[in-house]
Amino acid sequence: MAVPKRKTSVSRRNKRRSHHKITAANVVEDKKSGEYRLSHHIDLKSGFYKGKKILDI
């Protein structure tokens, strides 16, 4: 069974974890309704996407 020969240093541990971040959701304010929504998604309140009516609500 493989066992580490030395304790992993704090610096080495933190270098490994440097990519373990949480990215924020890309939330934008809708131009027409003022509601917040994810970018590149339909506004569910009004049913518009890129200025065109997509959903009948």
PQR file with spaces between the fields and no chain letter, atoms N, CA, C, O and H, PARSE charges and radii, in Angstrom:
ATOM       1  N    MET     1       0.837   -1.177    0.000 -0.4000 1.5000
ATOM       2  CA   MET     1       0.000    0.000    0.000 -0.0000 2.0000
ATOM       3  C    MET     1       0.885    1.245    0.000  0.5500 1.7000
ATOM       4  O    MET     1       1.839    1.339    0.772 -0.5500 1.4000
ATOM       5  N    ALA     2       0.560    2.198   -0.873 -0.4000 1.5000
ATOM       6  CA   ALA     2       1.374    3.409   -0.981 -0.0000 2.0000
ATOM       7  C    ALA     2       1.077    4.358    0.172  0.5500 1.7000
ATOM       8  O    ALA     2      -0.078    4.667    0.464 -0.5500 1.4000
ATOM       9  H    ALA     2      -0.215    2.122   -1.500  0.4000 1.0000
ATOM      10  N    VAL     3       2.141    4.813    0.819 -0.4000 1.5000
ATOM      11  CA   VAL     3       2.015    5.736    1.944 -0.0000 2.0000
ATOM      12  C    VAL     3       2.929    6.928    1.671  0.5500 1.7000
ATOM      13  O    VAL     3       4.073    6.731    1.262 -0.5500 1.4000
ATOM      14  H    VAL     3       3.079    4.562    0.582  0.4000 1.0000
ATOM      15  N    PRO     4       2.455    8.171    1.885 -0.5600 1.5000
ATOM      16  CA   PRO     4       3.314    9.322    1.651  0.2800 2.0000
ATOM      17  C    PRO     4       4.527    9.315    2.574  0.5500 1.7000
ATOM      18  O    PRO     4       4.419    9.011    3.761 -0.5500 1.4000
ATOM      19  N    LYS     5       5.680    9.653    2.009 -0.4000 1.5000
ATOM      20  CA   LYS     5       6.904    9.669    2.804 -0.0000 2.0000
ATOM      21  C    LYS     5       6.996   10.921    3.668  0.5500 1.7000
ATOM      22  O    LYS     5       7.530   10.880    4.777 -0.5500 1.4000
ATOM      23  H    LYS     5       5.768    9.900    1.044  0.4000 1.0000
ATOM      24  N    ARG     6       6.462   12.055    3.147 -0.4000 1.5000
ATOM      25  CA   ARG     6       6.506   13.309    3.892 -0.0000 2.0000
ATOM      26  C    ARG     6       5.136   13.974    3.917  0.5500 1.7000
ATOM      27  O    ARG     6       4.279   13.711    3.074 -0.5500 1.4000
ATOM      28  H    ARG     6       6.028   12.088    2.247  0.4000 1.0000
ATOM      29  N    LYS     7       4.957   14.836    4.900 -0.4000 1.5000
ATOM      30  CA   LYS     7       3.722   15.603    5.014 -0.0000 2.0000
ATOM      31  C    LYS     7       3.636   16.591    3.849  0.5500 1.7000
ATOM      32  O    LYS     7       4.630   17.229    3.503 -0.5500 1.4000
ATOM      33  H    LYS     7       5.654   15.050    5.585  0.4000 1.0000
ATOM      34  N    THR     8       2.464   16.719    3.249 -0.4000 1.5000
ATOM      35  CA   THR     8       2.264   17.685    2.174 -0.0000 2.0000
ATOM      36  C    THR     8       2.292   19.090    2.756  0.5500 1.7000
ATOM      37  O    THR     8       1.552   19.397    3.691 -0.5500 1.4000
ATOM      38  H    THR     8       1.657   16.201    3.530  0.4000 1.0000
ATOM      39  N    SER     9       3.138   19.934    2.205 -0.4000 1.5000
ATOM      40  CA   SER     9       3.273   21.292    2.735 -0.0000 2.0000
ATOM      41  C    SER     9       2.023   22.116    2.428  0.5500 1.7000
ATOM      42  O    SER     9       1.254   21.787    1.525 -0.5500 1.4000
ATOM      43  H    SER     9       3.739   19.685    1.445  0.4000 1.0000
ATOM      44  N    VAL    10       1.837   23.180    3.187 -0.4000 1.5000
ATOM      45  CA   VAL    10       0.690   24.059    3.000 -0.0000 2.0000
ATOM      46  C    VAL    10       0.720   24.683    1.616  0.5500 1.7000
ATOM      47  O    VAL    10      -0.318   24.817    0.969 -0.5500 1.4000
ATOM      48  H    VAL    10       2.462   23.447    3.921  0.4000 1.0000
ATOM      49  N    SER    11       1.893   25.061    1.167 -0.4000 1.5000
ATOM      50  CA   SER    11       2.038   25.682   -0.144 -0.0000 2.0000
ATOM      51  C    SER    11       1.646   24.728   -1.264  0.5500 1.7000
ATOM      52  O    SER    11       0.933   25.116   -2.190 -0.5500 1.4000
ATOM      53  H    SER    11       2.737   24.953    1.693  0.4000 1.0000
ATOM      54  N    ARG    12       2.104   23.496   -1.187 -0.4000 1.5000
ATOM      55  CA   ARG    12       1.788   22.502   -2.213 -0.0000 2.0000
ATOM      56  C    ARG    12       0.297   22.170   -2.197  0.5500 1.7000
ATOM      57  O    ARG    12      -0.320   22.019   -3.251 -0.5500 1.4000
ATOM      58  H    ARG    12       2.683   23.181   -0.435  0.4000 1.0000
ATOM      59  N    ARG    13      -0.281   22.056   -1.001 -0.4000 1.5000
ATOM      60  CA   ARG    13      -1.708   21.784   -0.870 -0.0000 2.0000
ATOM      61  C    ARG    13      -2.523   22.912   -1.499  0.5500 1.7000
ATOM      62  O    ARG    13      -3.488   22.652   -2.218 -0.5500 1.4000
ATOM      63  H    ARG    13       0.220   22.178   -0.144  0.4000 1.0000
ATOM      64  N    ASN    14      -2.141   24.162   -1.236 -0.4000 1.5000
ATOM      65  CA   ASN    14      -2.886   25.305   -1.764 -0.0000 2.0000
ATOM      66  C    ASN    14      -2.712   25.463   -3.272  0.5500 1.7000
ATOM      67  O    ASN    14      -3.629   25.928   -3.949 -0.5500 1.4000
ATOM      68  H    ASN    14      -1.357   24.374   -0.652  0.4000 1.0000
ATOM      69  N    LYS    15      -1.566   25.090   -3.800 -0.4000 1.5000
ATOM      70  CA   LYS    15      -1.367   25.118   -5.260 -0.0000 2.0000
ATOM      71  C    LYS    15      -2.307   24.135   -5.947  0.5500 1.7000
ATOM      72  O    LYS    15      -2.859   24.427   -7.008 -0.5500 1.4000
ATOM      73  H    LYS    15      -0.821   24.712   -3.250  0.4000 1.0000
ATOM      74  N    ARG    16      -2.484   22.970   -5.333 -0.4000 1.5000
ATOM      75  CA   ARG    16      -3.374   21.971   -5.891 -0.0000 2.0000
ATOM      76  C    ARG    16      -4.822   22.455   -5.859  0.5500 1.7000
ATOM      77  O    ARG    16      -5.595   22.146   -6.766 -0.5500 1.4000
ATOM      78  H    ARG    16      -2.037   22.733   -4.471  0.4000 1.0000
ATOM      79  N    ARG    17      -5.189   23.196   -4.843 -0.4000 1.5000
ATOM      80  CA   ARG    17      -6.559   23.669   -4.680 -0.0000 2.0000
ATOM      81  C    ARG    17      -6.837   24.983   -5.394  0.5500 1.7000
ATOM      82  O    ARG    17      -7.938   25.520   -5.273 -0.5500 1.4000
ATOM      83  H    ARG    17      -4.560   23.447   -4.107  0.4000 1.0000
ATOM      84  N    SER    18      -5.883   25.508   -6.125 -0.4000 1.5000
ATOM      85  CA   SER    18      -6.058   26.819   -6.749 -0.0000 2.0000
ATOM      86  C    SER    18      -7.165   26.825   -7.797  0.5500 1.7000
ATOM      87  O    SER    18      -7.699   27.891   -8.103 -0.5500 1.4000
ATOM      88  H    SER    18      -4.988   25.072   -6.223  0.4000 1.0000
ATOM      89  N    HIS    19      -7.526   25.684   -8.353 -0.4000 1.5000
ATOM      90  CA   HIS    19      -8.574   25.600   -9.372 -0.0000 2.0000
ATOM      91  C    HIS    19      -9.927   25.206   -8.781  0.5500 1.7000
ATOM      92  O    HIS    19     -10.897   25.060   -9.525 -0.5500 1.4000
ATOM      93  H    HIS    19      -7.092   24.818   -8.105  0.4000 1.0000
ATOM      94  N    HIS    20     -10.011   25.033   -7.483 -0.4000 1.5000
ATOM      95  CA   HIS    20     -11.237   24.556   -6.848 -0.0000 2.0000
ATOM      96  C    HIS    20     -12.151   25.705   -6.453  0.5500 1.7000
ATOM      97  O    HIS    20     -12.744   25.685   -5.375 -0.5500 1.4000
ATOM      98  H    HIS    20      -9.224   25.152   -6.879  0.4000 1.0000
ATOM      99  N    LYS    21     -12.268   26.692   -7.304 -0.4000 1.5000
ATOM     100  CA   LYS    21     -13.097   27.845   -6.957 -0.0000 2.0000
ATOM     101  C    LYS    21     -14.496   27.683   -7.524  0.5500 1.7000
ATOM     102  O    LYS    21     -14.712   26.915   -8.461 -0.5500 1.4000
ATOM     103  H    LYS    21     -11.786   26.709   -8.180  0.4000 1.0000
ATOM     104  N    ILE    22     -15.428   28.401   -6.960 -0.4000 1.5000
ATOM     105  CA   ILE    22     -16.807   28.395   -7.425 -0.0000 2.0000
ATOM     106  C    ILE    22     -17.003   29.631   -8.289  0.5500 1.7000
ATOM     107  O    ILE    22     -16.709   30.748   -7.862 -0.5500 1.4000
ATOM     108  H    ILE    22     -15.252   29.025   -6.199  0.4000 1.0000
ATOM     109  N    THR    23     -17.496   29.431   -9.495 -0.4000 1.5000
ATOM     110  CA   THR    23     -17.726   30.570  -10.382 -0.0000 2.0000
ATOM     111  C    THR    23     -19.124   31.120  -10.153  0.5500 1.7000
ATOM     112  O    THR    23     -20.065   30.368   -9.901 -0.5500 1.4000
ATOM     113  H    THR    23     -17.735   28.524   -9.841  0.4000 1.0000
ATOM     114  N    ALA    24     -19.251   32.420  -10.240 -0.4000 1.5000
ATOM     115  CA   ALA    24     -20.545   33.070  -10.038 -0.0000 2.0000
ATOM     116  C    ALA    24     -21.432   32.858  -11.254  0.5500 1.7000
ATOM     117  O    ALA    24     -20.942   32.786  -12.382 -0.5500 1.4000
ATOM     118  H    ALA    24     -18.486   33.031  -10.444  0.4000 1.0000
ATOM     119  N    ALA    25     -22.727   32.758  -11.028 -0.4000 1.5000
ATOM     120  CA   ALA    25     -23.686   32.627  -12.120 -0.0000 2.0000
ATOM     121  C    ALA    25     -23.746   33.933  -12.896  0.5500 1.7000
ATOM     122  O    ALA    25     -23.667   35.012  -12.309 -0.5500 1.4000
ATOM     123  H    ALA    25     -23.125   32.816  -10.112  0.4000 1.0000
ATOM     124  N    ASN    26     -23.886   33.841  -14.209 -0.4000 1.5000
ATOM     125  CA   ASN    26     -23.882   35.018  -15.069 -0.0000 2.0000
ATOM     126  C    ASN    26     -25.294   35.604  -15.116  0.5500 1.7000
ATOM     127  O    ASN    26     -26.050   35.361  -16.057 -0.5500 1.4000
ATOM     128  H    ASN    26     -23.951   32.965  -14.686  0.4000 1.0000
ATOM     129  N    VAL    27     -25.632   36.372  -14.094 -0.4000 1.5000
ATOM     130  CA   VAL    27     -26.960   36.952  -13.969 -0.0000 2.0000
ATOM     131  C    VAL    27     -26.926   38.377  -14.496  0.5500 1.7000
ATOM     132  O    VAL    27     -26.060   39.168  -14.121 -0.5500 1.4000
ATOM     133  H    VAL    27     -25.018   36.570  -13.329  0.4000 1.0000
ATOM     134  N    VAL    28     -27.879   38.701  -15.372 -0.4000 1.5000
ATOM     135  CA   VAL    28     -27.978   40.050  -15.934 -0.0000 2.0000
ATOM     136  C    VAL    28     -29.383   40.590  -15.701  0.5500 1.7000
ATOM     137  O    VAL    28     -30.325   39.832  -15.470 -0.5500 1.4000
ATOM     138  H    VAL    28     -28.582   38.059  -15.676  0.4000 1.0000
ATOM     139  N    GLU    29     -29.507   41.918  -15.767 -0.4000 1.5000
ATOM     140  CA   GLU    29     -30.809   42.547  -15.613 -0.0000 2.0000
ATOM     141  C    GLU    29     -31.456   42.683  -16.983  0.5500 1.7000
ATOM     142  O    GLU    29     -30.823   43.160  -17.925 -0.5500 1.4000
ATOM     143  H    GLU    29     -28.742   42.534  -15.955  0.4000 1.0000
ATOM     144  N    ASP    30     -32.709   42.268  -17.098 -0.4000 1.5000
ATOM     145  CA   ASP    30     -33.428   42.345  -18.362 -0.0000 2.0000
ATOM     146  C    ASP    30     -33.705   43.798  -18.711  0.5500 1.7000
ATOM     147  O    ASP    30     -34.065   44.587  -17.838 -0.5500 1.4000
ATOM     148  H    ASP    30     -33.223   41.880  -16.333  0.4000 1.0000
ATOM     149  N    LYS    31     -33.542   44.161  -19.980 -0.4000 1.5000
ATOM     150  CA   LYS    31     -33.707   45.549  -20.402 -0.0000 2.0000
ATOM     151  C    LYS    31     -35.155   46.007  -20.351  0.5500 1.7000
ATOM     152  O    LYS    31     -35.433   47.152  -19.993 -0.5500 1.4000
ATOM     153  H    LYS    31     -33.249   43.520  -20.690  0.4000 1.0000
ATOM     154  N    LYS    32     -36.083   45.117  -20.707 -0.4000 1.5000
ATOM     155  CA   LYS    32     -37.497   45.520  -20.755 -0.0000 2.0000
ATOM     156  C    LYS    32     -38.166   45.453  -19.390  0.5500 1.7000
ATOM     157  O    LYS    32     -38.756   46.433  -18.937 -0.5500 1.4000
ATOM     158  H    LYS    32     -35.857   44.188  -20.998  0.4000 1.0000
ATOM     159  N    SER    33     -38.077   44.297  -18.733 -0.4000 1.5000
ATOM     160  CA   SER    33     -38.831   44.107  -17.495 -0.0000 2.0000
ATOM     161  C    SER    33     -38.057   44.510  -16.248  0.5500 1.7000
ATOM     162  O    SER    33     -38.664   44.766  -15.208 -0.5500 1.4000
ATOM     163  H    SER    33     -37.597   43.501  -19.101  0.4000 1.0000
ATOM     164  N    GLY    34     -36.728   44.574  -16.329 -0.4000 1.5000
ATOM     165  CA   GLY    34     -35.933   44.898  -15.158 -0.0000 2.0000
ATOM     166  C    GLY    34     -35.693   43.722  -14.232  0.5500 1.7000
ATOM     167  O    GLY    34     -35.053   43.866  -13.191 -0.5500 1.4000
ATOM     168  H    GLY    34     -36.235   44.366  -17.174  0.4000 1.0000
ATOM     169  N    GLU    35     -36.207   42.554  -14.608 -0.4000 1.5000
ATOM     170  CA   GLU    35     -36.013   41.346  -13.806 -0.0000 2.0000
ATOM     171  C    GLU    35     -34.608   40.781  -14.053  0.5500 1.7000
ATOM     172  O    GLU    35     -34.018   40.999  -15.111 -0.5500 1.4000
ATOM     173  H    GLU    35     -36.727   42.436  -15.454  0.4000 1.0000
ATOM     174  N    TYR    36     -34.090   40.058  -13.068 -0.4000 1.5000
ATOM     175  CA   TYR    36     -32.810   39.394  -13.228 -0.0000 2.0000
ATOM     176  C    TYR    36     -33.031   38.020  -13.841  0.5500 1.7000
ATOM     177  O    TYR    36     -33.976   37.311  -13.495 -0.5500 1.4000
ATOM     178  H    TYR    36     -34.570   39.880  -12.208  0.4000 1.0000
ATOM     179  N    ARG    37     -32.131   37.654  -14.768 -0.4000 1.5000
ATOM     180  CA   ARG    37     -32.214   36.358  -15.441 -0.0000 2.0000
ATOM     181  C    ARG    37     -30.812   35.931  -15.829  0.5500 1.7000
ATOM     182  O    ARG    37     -29.884   36.739  -15.802 -0.5500 1.4000
ATOM     183  H    ARG    37     -31.363   38.230  -15.049  0.4000 1.0000
ATOM     184  N    LEU    38     -30.652   34.663  -16.191 -0.4000 1.5000
ATOM     185  CA   LEU    38     -29.375   34.188  -16.701 -0.0000 2.0000
ATOM     186  C    LEU    38     -29.202   34.684  -18.129  0.5500 1.7000
ATOM     187  O    LEU    38     -30.161   34.722  -18.899 -0.5500 1.4000
ATOM     188  H    LEU    38     -31.407   34.007  -16.213  0.4000 1.0000
ATOM     189  N    SER    39     -27.979   35.064  -18.482 -0.4000 1.5000
ATOM     190  CA   SER    39     -27.747   35.523  -19.844 -0.0000 2.0000
ATOM     191  C    SER    39     -27.935   34.369  -20.823  0.5500 1.7000
ATOM     192  O    SER    39     -27.693   33.214  -20.475 -0.5500 1.4000
ATOM     193  H    SER    39     -27.200   35.034  -17.856  0.4000 1.0000
ATOM     194  N    HIS    40     -28.359   34.672  -22.026 -0.4000 1.5000
ATOM     195  CA   HIS    40     -28.659   33.706  -23.082 -0.0000 2.0000
ATOM     196  C    HIS    40     -29.823   32.798  -22.720  0.5500 1.7000
ATOM     197  O    HIS    40     -29.892   31.667  -23.202 -0.5500 1.4000
ATOM     198  H    HIS    40     -28.556   35.611  -22.309  0.4000 1.0000
ATOM     199  N    HIS    41     -30.746   33.274  -21.874 -0.4000 1.5000
ATOM     200  CA   HIS    41     -31.936   32.523  -21.502 -0.0000 2.0000
ATOM     201  C    HIS    41     -33.170   33.391  -21.718  0.5500 1.7000
ATOM     202  O    HIS    41     -33.081   34.619  -21.751 -0.5500 1.4000
ATOM     203  H    HIS    41     -30.689   34.193  -21.482  0.4000 1.0000
ATOM     204  N    ILE    42     -34.303   32.749  -21.864 -0.4000 1.5000
ATOM     205  CA   ILE    42     -35.571   33.453  -22.056 -0.0000 2.0000
ATOM     206  C    ILE    42     -35.991   34.088  -20.732  0.5500 1.7000
ATOM     207  O    ILE    42     -35.821   33.498  -19.664 -0.5500 1.4000
ATOM     208  H    ILE    42     -34.375   31.752  -21.838  0.4000 1.0000
ATOM     209  N    ASP    43     -36.548   35.309  -20.820 -0.4000 1.5000
ATOM     210  CA   ASP    43     -37.138   35.939  -19.653 -0.0000 2.0000
ATOM     211  C    ASP    43     -38.496   35.292  -19.421  0.5500 1.7000
ATOM     212  O    ASP    43     -39.410   35.478  -20.225 -0.5500 1.4000
ATOM     213  H    ASP    43     -36.686   35.787  -21.687  0.4000 1.0000
ATOM     214  N    LEU    44     -38.644   34.543  -18.348 -0.4000 1.5000
ATOM     215  CA   LEU    44     -39.864   33.772  -18.108 -0.0000 2.0000
ATOM     216  C    LEU    44     -41.047   34.646  -17.727  0.5500 1.7000
ATOM     217  O    LEU    44     -42.191   34.210  -17.858 -0.5500 1.4000
ATOM     218  H    LEU    44     -37.901   34.392  -17.695  0.4000 1.0000
ATOM     219  N    LYS    45     -40.811   35.864  -17.260 -0.4000 1.5000
ATOM     220  CA   LYS    45     -41.914   36.762  -16.902 -0.0000 2.0000
ATOM     221  C    LYS    45     -42.620   37.280  -18.154  0.5500 1.7000
ATOM     222  O    LYS    45     -43.850   37.295  -18.218 -0.5500 1.4000
ATOM     223  H    LYS    45     -39.883   36.218  -17.153  0.4000 1.0000
ATOM     224  N    SER    46     -41.827   37.709  -19.161 -0.4000 1.5000
ATOM     225  CA   SER    46     -42.423   38.299  -20.363 -0.0000 2.0000
ATOM     226  C    SER    46     -42.420   37.356  -21.560  0.5500 1.7000
ATOM     227  O    SER    46     -43.239   37.523  -22.465 -0.5500 1.4000
ATOM     228  H    SER    46     -40.829   37.696  -19.109  0.4000 1.0000
ATOM     229  N    GLY    47     -41.524   36.369  -21.593 -0.4000 1.5000
ATOM     230  CA   GLY    47     -41.452   35.427  -22.703 -0.0000 2.0000
ATOM     231  C    GLY    47     -40.624   35.923  -23.868  0.5500 1.7000
ATOM     232  O    GLY    47     -40.704   35.363  -24.961 -0.5500 1.4000
ATOM     233  H    GLY    47     -40.860   36.234  -20.859  0.4000 1.0000
ATOM     234  N    PHE    48     -39.820   36.974  -23.660 -0.4000 1.5000
ATOM     235  CA   PHE    48     -39.002   37.529  -24.730 -0.0000 2.0000
ATOM     236  C    PHE    48     -37.578   36.978  -24.678  0.5500 1.7000
ATOM     237  O    PHE    48     -37.056   36.668  -23.607 -0.5500 1.4000
ATOM     238  H    PHE    48     -39.755   37.430  -22.772  0.4000 1.0000
ATOM     239  N    TYR    49     -36.963   36.864  -25.855 -0.4000 1.5000
ATOM     240  CA   TYR    49     -35.552   36.523  -25.979 -0.0000 2.0000
ATOM     241  C    TYR    49     -34.992   37.303  -27.150  0.5500 1.7000
ATOM     242  O    TYR    49     -35.482   37.178  -28.273 -0.5500 1.4000
ATOM     243  H    TYR    49     -37.388   37.116  -26.725  0.4000 1.0000
ATOM     244  N    LYS    50     -33.974   38.104  -26.900 -0.4000 1.5000
ATOM     245  CA   LYS    50     -33.347   38.969  -27.900 -0.0000 2.0000
ATOM     246  C    LYS    50     -34.366   39.869  -28.602  0.5500 1.7000
ATOM     247  O    LYS    50     -34.276   40.097  -29.808 -0.5500 1.4000
ATOM     248  H    LYS    50     -33.577   38.206  -25.988  0.4000 1.0000
ATOM     249  N    GLY    51     -35.332   40.375  -27.839 -0.4000 1.5000
ATOM     250  CA   GLY    51     -36.318   41.294  -28.380 -0.0000 2.0000
ATOM     251  C    GLY    51     -37.455   40.642  -29.136  0.5500 1.7000
ATOM     252  O    GLY    51     -38.323   41.340  -29.660 -0.5500 1.4000
ATOM     253  H    GLY    51     -35.405   40.189  -26.859  0.4000 1.0000
ATOM     254  N    LYS    52     -37.474   39.326  -29.206 -0.4000 1.5000
ATOM     255  CA   LYS    52     -38.537   38.611  -29.926 -0.0000 2.0000
ATOM     256  C    LYS    52     -39.396   37.836  -28.939  0.5500 1.7000
ATOM     257  O    LYS    52     -38.883   37.293  -27.960 -0.5500 1.4000
ATOM     258  H    LYS    52     -36.769   38.759  -28.781  0.4000 1.0000
ATOM     259  N    LYS    53     -40.695   37.780  -29.189 -0.4000 1.5000
ATOM     260  CA   LYS    53     -41.620   37.034  -28.342 -0.0000 2.0000
ATOM     261  C    LYS    53     -41.465   35.546  -28.643  0.5500 1.7000
ATOM     262  O    LYS    53     -41.695   35.113  -29.772 -0.5500 1.4000
ATOM     263  H    LYS    53     -41.112   38.221  -29.984  0.4000 1.0000
ATOM     264  N    ILE    54     -41.079   34.767  -27.644 -0.4000 1.5000
ATOM     265  CA   ILE    54     -40.842   33.335  -27.810 -0.0000 2.0000
ATOM     266  C    ILE    54     -41.963   32.534  -27.149  0.5500 1.7000
ATOM     267  O    ILE    54     -42.495   31.594  -27.740 -0.5500 1.4000
ATOM     268  H    ILE    54     -40.892   35.118  -26.727  0.4000 1.0000
ATOM     269  N    LEU    55     -42.320   32.914  -25.916 -0.4000 1.5000
ATOM     270  CA   LEU    55     -43.344   32.193  -25.164 -0.0000 2.0000
ATOM     271  C    LEU    55     -44.614   33.021  -25.071  0.5500 1.7000
ATOM     272  O    LEU    55     -44.560   34.243  -24.932 -0.5500 1.4000
ATOM     273  H    LEU    55     -41.889   33.678  -25.436  0.4000 1.0000
ATOM     274  N    ASP    56     -45.747   32.359  -25.149 -0.4000 1.5000
ATOM     275  CA   ASP    56     -47.035   33.036  -24.932 -0.0000 2.0000
ATOM     276  C    ASP    56     -47.401   32.850  -23.471  0.5500 1.7000
ATOM     277  O    ASP    56     -47.774   31.761  -23.036 -0.5500 1.4000
ATOM     278  H    ASP    56     -45.791   31.366  -25.262  0.4000 1.0000
ATOM     279  N    ILE    57     -47.285   33.925  -22.737 -0.4000 1.5000
ATOM     280  CA   ILE    57     -47.590   33.861  -21.285 -0.0000 2.0000
ATOM     281  C    ILE    57     -48.773   34.751  -20.979  0.5500 1.7000
ATOM     282  O    ILE    57     -49.193   34.845  -19.825 -0.5500 1.4000
ATOM     283  H    ILE    57     -46.982   34.809  -23.090  0.4000 1.0000
